[in-house]
Amino acid sequence: MKYIFKNIILLVLTTTISISVLGQTKKSDLKILYVGTNPDKPLSERELKYSANPDRKIELQKKRAADFDQFLKQYFNSVTTVYGDDYKETMSANYDVTIIDTYLKHYAGGYEKDSTGQITGYKTRKYLTENFNHATIMIGEPSAFIGQGRQLKIDHLCLCLDAHAHSMKLEHAIFNQPYKVAVTYEDRKTPDNYKARYGGRDLGDTMPMWRIQTEGYQDGKGFPIGLVSTGYGFDNGIDAEWISSGACAKGVEATAIGRHANFFHWGFAAAPEYMTNSAKLTFINAIHYIAPFKGAKQITRKIKGIQLREYLREQQWTVSDKGSEAWLHYLNKDTLQQRITKEKLKKKKDSGKTLNDLEKMQLQSPIRKETREWTIRHEPDSLKQIFKNNWANYENYYKENMPYFYGVKDEWYKVAVDNDAKTLGIPNYKIELLDTAVSMLLKGDRVEIAKRILTKYTQESFESAKDWAKWLKNNRSRLYFSEGDGYKFIMLPN
C-alpha cells in the first residue's frame, strides 16, 4: 500500500518465520505481549448489565487469559501475559506485537460534572496516547474504545458480531503468510438487515460465510459478543485497510477485521478454545502481519461526529421507494416474534422468576409497527416542513446535492450543502475545486467565495493569493481528501 514504510514487505518476509514442517511448528522469535483480564476480577456494572448470562461470562473469563497464553506459546518463543490493570503503554516498547484483549483504564475524557456532582457533558475517553505507535492487535469491544480515543477508523459501530465472517479479501497476507489458511464456506441465511440496506439490496436469501467461532452469542448461551466498526470509508489505500466483514446487525460492509496504521482490529470475541482451526491460523498470521507496522504513522483520522458521505448515500436509499419498502418489510416482519417473546418474558416474571437486565429491556421495549414516516426521522425539520410527505423530494434532495455535502464543524453528525461548490459545479472532494478557487483569487474573481472554499477544505489560512498559489503548486500531488478528517484535503507524507 502507498505511503507505508518501504521496508514493510521485507520485514514481513523476515519476521514470518513460523513454518509447519511435517506437522511440527517452528516457533517465531517475535516477542509478544498479551494484555488480558484478571480471571479473579469481578464483572463491571456495565458487563453485568449487558450480559444475558453473567455466570457463563465469569466462567469464560476465568480461563481466557490462560487459554490465550498457552495458545500463543505454541507459535512464539517469547510470550508475556499481563492483566489490564497492570498494563502501562510503555511496556509495549519491549515487544514486537501487543495484543489487547481487555478494557484498559482511560487516562483522559469521560463524564464531566459540576460542583454538585451533576453530569454536564462528556468527552471521548482516551486510552493510548498519540505517541503510542507499537504494533497492536485489539480484540472485540475494547478495540473500539481505544480506536475512538485515537480517532481511528476502528470505532464502536455495533456490539453485534456473531460467529461467522464473510466477504473476506482472501488474497490478504493474513490468509496466506506464514500459514496458508484453508477457508471453508457454509451457505447461511443472509441477515435480514443486510437486504434492507443499500449495500445488500441485491443479495440473495443465502450467502457464503466462514465460521470463525465454534459458538456465537446468538446461540443464546451467554457467549461474548463481537464488535464491528464502520465499513464506510474504512479502506482508503493510505493507512487503513478493510479485510473482512462478519455476520452482524449493521450491514454487509461493516468491518469485522481491519487495520488502521499500527492498530489491527480483530472484532470476533472468542478465545482460542472456541476458535476454529482456520481462525486460529488466521489470528497467528495477523500477528505476523501487524508486526512490521511498529512505528507506523497514523495519517488519516475519523473524527467522531463527522457524518460520512456514504451514510448519506444510505439515507438516499432509505427514503426512496425501493429502499423504504425494504426497510419497512425488515422492521415490521418480526412483530409477531417480538410479541411472542414478550409474552414468554411476562409469564416468567409473573411466575416469580428474576429477569436479567437484557430480558427487562426486551419486556419493556414497544412492539414496532413502522410507517414510511420512519424513513425521514433523521431529516432536518427544515426539510420536513418543505417536503412534508412528498417522498420523491427527499430522494431528489440527496441526488442533487450528494457531491456538495460537507460535515459541519463542531456539529454532531450534521451536514450541509456547500452552495459555493455547487455554484461552481465542482464536487468538493475533487482537487479541481482548489485549483478553481486559487485561480479565482489570482484573477480577483468572486474572492470571498474562493477564500471560503480554500479555508473550508484545507488546513491552511494564507492571506495572499500568491501564497495560496505557491502552496497548491508545491503540495498538489500530496493532497488527499479525507471526510473523516472533517472534509479536508490533508497532506500526505513525502
N, C-alpha and C positions, 0 to 999 in steps of 0.2 A: 504494500500500500504506500501511497505517497506520503512524504513528509515524516516518515518514521525512520529512525536511525538506519543508515545504510548497512550496518553490520547485523541487522536482525536475522536475516536468513542464515548467515554464517553461525551466529550464536545458537539458533535453533538446531542446526546440524551438530554443533559441538556439545550442546547440553543434553540432547535427547539420546542418551547413551544406554538407556534401559532397553534391552532386547530379549526376546524369548528364544532360547536355544534348546531344542529338544525338550520343551516343556519346562525348562528351568528359567527363572527370571534373573537376569543380571541387574543388580541394583544400580541406580543412578547416584552420583555424588552430589546432586543438587541438595542444598540444605533447606529443610522445610520447617517452618514454624506453624503449628496448628493451634488456633485460639478457639477453645470450646467452652462449654458451660459446665460449671462445677456440678457434679452429679448430686451433691447434697444441698444444692441451693433450692430454696422453695420457689414455687411459681409466683411470678409477679401478679399484681392485681389485674393487669391487662391480659396476661396469659390465661388467668382463670376465667376472665370474662368471655374470651373468645374461644375457649376450648369446649368442645362438645363432650369430652371425656377426660377430665383432669387427671384421673387416676392412671389412665393409659399414657398421658403425656409425661407424667412423673416417671412411670416405668421406663419409657423410651429414653428419657433424659438421663437416667441413672447409668445407662450403658453406652450412650452416644459417643462421648469423648474417647473412651477406651476403645470403642469399635473403630473410630477413625484412626487412632494412634496405631493400632495393630494393622489395619489395612495399609496405611502409608508406609509402615516399616517393611512391608513386603516388596516395595518398589524403590525405596530410598534408604541410603546408608545412614543419613543424619536426619532424624525427626525429633523435634522438641514440642511437647504439648504444655500449654499454659491455659489457665482459665481466664475468662474475660475480665473479671475484677482485678486480676493481677497484671493484665497486659498494659504495656506502655508502647506507644508507636515507635519509640527509639529502638526497641528490641528488634524490629524488622530489618534494621541496617545490617545485622549479622547473618541474615538468611537470604537465600535466593528467591524464595516464594513464601509469602504469608497466606495462610488460609483462615479466614474469619468465619466462624460458624456459631456466633453467639451475638447477643446485643451488647454493644460497648457502652461505656459511660460517655455522655456528651460533655464537652468542655465549654460550650457556649450555646446560647439560644435557649428556647423553651418558653414557658408561660411567664409573662411579665405581670407583676402585682403591685398594687399601690400600698400605702402605709397601713391600710386596714386588712390587707390580705386578699382583696378582691382582684380577680384577673382582669387586666386592662389590655392585654394584647398577647401576641405570640410571634416569636421569631424562629426560623428554621434552626433546629438543633444541629450542631457541628460535632463530628466525632473524630475525624482525622484532619490534621492541619493542611494548609496549602503546600507545605514543604514535604509532605508525605508522598514520595514517588516510587515506593517499593512495589515490586510485582506482587499482586494480591488477588486471590480468589475469594469472592464473597458468596456465601451460601444462603439461599432463602430470603426471608424478610429483612434481616439485618443489612443486606445488600442495599436496599432502597434507602434506609435511613442514612447510611454512610454516603450513598450516592447523592442524595438531595443536599446534604450538608456541604458537598464539594461541587454542587451544580453539574453533576454528571448526567448523562442521558439515562443512567440507571436510576429509575425513580419508582415510586410506590403507586403504580397504576392499579394493581389489584392483587390482593391476597386470595387467590382463587385457582392456583395452578395445581393440576391433579397429577396423574401418574404417567402420562404419555407425552412424547414430543411429536412434532410434525413439521413439515416444510423445511427440514434441515438442509444446510448447504454442505452436502456430503463431500465436496471437494476440499473442504476446510481441513487444516492440519490436525484439528482435534479428533478427526475421524480416521486419520491416516498415519500419524507420527507420534511416538515411535511404534505404536501398535496399530495395525490395520483392524478397524472395528467392523465386525460383521453386523450391520444393521438389518434387522428383520422387521417387516411391516405386518400390521394387523389392520384389516378393514374394520373401522369403527364408525359408529353413528356420528355424523357431523353435528357438533354442538349447535343447538337451535339459534343461539345468539349470533353465531358466525353468519348465518344466512340472512339475518336481519340487517346486517351492516353492508356498507358499500363494497368493502374488500371481499366479502364472501357471497355476494349476490348471485354468482354463477356456480357455486358449489353444489355438488350432488348430495344425496341422502347419506352417503358414507364417504370417508376419506382415509387414506393410508396413514397410520400412526405407528410410532416406535415406542415400545414400553421401556421406560426408564426405571420405574419403581415396581416392585412386586406388590405393593399396596399403595392406595391413594386415599386422600381424605374423603372422597365421595363413596368409599366403601362403607363409611358410617361407623368405623371402629375407633375413632379418635386419633387418626393418623395426622401428623403435621401437614399443614397446608403450604404449598409453594407459592412463589411470587413472580408475577410478570411485570415488566416495565413497559413503558410506552414504545410501541414499534414505529410509530410515525416519525420519520426523520432520524431514526436511530443510526442507520448505516449512512455514513457521509463520505467515505473514501479519504478522509483526512486523518482522524484519530479515533474513529469509532466504527465498529463492525457488528452487524446483526448476523447471528449464526443459526438460531433455531427458535421456533415458537413451541407452544405446548397447549394441551387441552385446558381451556380456561373460560372465563365468562366475559372476556374483553375483545374477542375478535381474532381472526386468523393472523394478523400482523404483530400481535403482542410479542414482546421479547422475553423468552424463557432462558436463552443462553446468548450472551453477547459480551463485547469488550468495549470499554472506553478508556483510552490512554493506558495506564498501568493497572487498571481495575478490570477484573473478569467477573461477570455476573453468572452464577450457576443458580437458577431460580428454584430448582427442584429441592425438596425438603428432606429426602430420605438419607439416612445414614447408610454406610456400606452394606450392613446386614440386609437392607431392603432394596439395594440397587441390583438391577440385572447385571449379568456379566459384561454385556456390551456397554452398559452405562459406566461400570467401574473403569473399564479401559479408556473410555472417553474422558472421564474425570482425570485419570492419570495423564493422558495426553494433554489435557487442558493445563495441568501444572507445568509440563514441559513447554507448552506454547507460550504461557504468560511470562515465564522466567526471563527471557531476553528483554522484556519491556520494563525491567527495573531501571528507573531513571528516565522513563519516557515522559515527555512534557504534555500536559493537557492543553490542547489548543482551543477546541470549541467548548461551549458550555450550554447548559439548558437551564435558564433562569426560571425558577418556579413562578408560576402565574402568567407566563407568556403563552398565549394561545397559538399553536402551530397551524399553518395553512391547511395541512391535511385534515385536521379536525373540522375546519370549515368546509372542506370538500365532503366530509362525512355528514355534516349538518345539511349541506345542499341535498344530499341523497335522502336524508331523513324527512325533509319537508316535501320531497317530490311525491308524485302519485304512487310510483312503484315502491319507493323507499318507505313511505308511511304505511302502505299496505303490509309490507314485510314486517315492519316493527310492531304494528298492532296485532298481527297474527301471532308473533312471538310473545308479546306481553300478555295477551288475553287467553292463549290456549291452555295455560296451566291453572286457570281459575278453579276448575273442578278439583285438581290435585291439591291446591292450596287449601280449599275448603275441607277436604278430607283430612289433611294434616292437622288443621286447626281443631277439628272435631276430636281427633285422637288425643291431642295435647290437652284439650279441655277435660276429656274423660280421665286422663292421667292425673291432672290437677285435682279434679273433683274426688278422685279416689284417695286423696291424701298423699300422693307421691310428690316428691320435690322435682321441680323443673330446673334445669340448668339455665344459665343466662341466655344461651342461644335459643333454647326452646321457649323461654319467656318472650324473647323478641319475635319469634315466629308466631306465637299465640296473639301477640298484640298488633302485629302488622295487619293493615287493612287488606281486604281482598281486592285485587286490581281489576278494574274494568275501564280501560283507557279508550279515549276517542281521539280524533285527529288533532284536537287542541293540544294533546300531549306533545306532538311533534314540534310545536313552536314555543314550548315552555322556556327555552333559553334565549329566545329572540328578545331584543330590547323593546321596551314599552313603546318607544318612538315608532318602531316599525309596526307593531301590533295596532297602534292607533291609526296608521295609514292603511295597512293592508287588510286588517281585520281577518275575515275568513276566506280571503281570496288567495288560495294556496299557491297558485301559479306565480303570483307576485313575489312570494318568498323565495321560490326556487330561482326565478329570474334575477332577483337581487344578488344572489350568490354568483350566478353565471356571469353577470355583467361586471361584478366588482372583484372577482377572485384574484386577478393579478395585482390589485391595488390595496388589499387589506394589509394592515400592519398592527403589531401589538402596541397598545397604548402604554406608555411608560408609567410605572407605579400604579397601574390599574389592574386588579386581579382578573386575569383571563378576559380582558376587554380588548376588542379590536375596533378599528375604524377604517374608513376608506380614505386613502390619500388622494384628494382631489387634484393636487398638483401633478402627481404622476399620471393620474387619469387624464388630465387635460393634455399632457404631452403624449399620451397614448403609449407609454413605455412601462412595462411591468417593473415593480420596484425591486425585484430580485435580479434584474439584468444590469450589468455594469454600464450598458449604454445610457442608463439614466444618469449616472455620474458624469459620463462624457458630455451629455447634452447640457447638464447643469453647469459644468465648468465652461463650456462653450458660450452659454448664455451670459455668464459672468464676464467673460472676456469681451463680449460684444456690448455689454450694458443692456442686455435684453431680459426684461422681467427678472430683475436682480433679486427681489425678495423671494420669488418662487425658487430660484436657483439656490439661494442660501438655505432656505428651509429644507430642501431636498438633501443637500450636502451634509448639513448638521444632523438631520434625522437619521440618515442611513450610514453614516461613518462615525468613527470615534475621534474625529478631528474638529478643530474650530478655528481655522485660519481666518484672517481678516481680509486679505487682499486676493484678488482674482489670480494674480501671478503665483502666489503661494499655493493656492488650490491646484492650479495647473501643473506646477512643478511636482507637488506631492502625488498627483494622479499619474503623471508620466513615469515617475520613479518607482511607483508601487503597484501599478495596474495589474501586473502578472501575479502578484501575491495576494490580491484581494479575493475573499471568499464570502459569499452572502450566507449568513447564519441566522435563521429565525430564532433559534434557541438563545442566541446572544442578544436578543432584543431587536430582531430585524435590522441587523447591522452588517456592513461589509467589514469583516475583521481581517487583520494582517496575518498571513501565514509566515512561518519562519523561513529563512533562506535555505 
